[in-house]
Amino acid sequence: VQLVESGGGLVQPGGSLRLSCVTSGFEFRYTIMSWWRQAPGKELEWVSTINLASTPTYRDSVMTRFTTSRDNAKNTVYLQMNSLNSEDTALYYCATGDVPYYWGQGTQVTVS
């Protein structure tokens, strides 16, 4: 099983980024996927989950700014992040399941 995130980087406040998580080694189309993040000195926190019907759910602080989607043909889940602010600075991970089992290595998002 592999989950590989990409798309992170340095962005100014108010900017946007699109994270991708390319997966392999399991039946992606039958797997709920989630995004998590960990800011420096803080605990890991849940960001979003997308179910098999491609219906996403979000933590309150990102609900109006982030959009999660999936492409089953590409075994990929995306996180479109708009109106970024400093509180979004974190290492972002994708994971299998809403109670994560497999994790990617993370991609750094820095808003400054």
Buried (B, 14 or more C-beta within 10 A) or exposed (E): EEBBBEBBEEBEEEBEBBBBBBBEEBEBEEBBBBBBBBBEEEEEEBBBBBBEEEEBBBBEEBEEBBBBEBBBEEBBBBBBBBEBEEEBBBBBBBBBEBEBEBBBEBBEBBBE
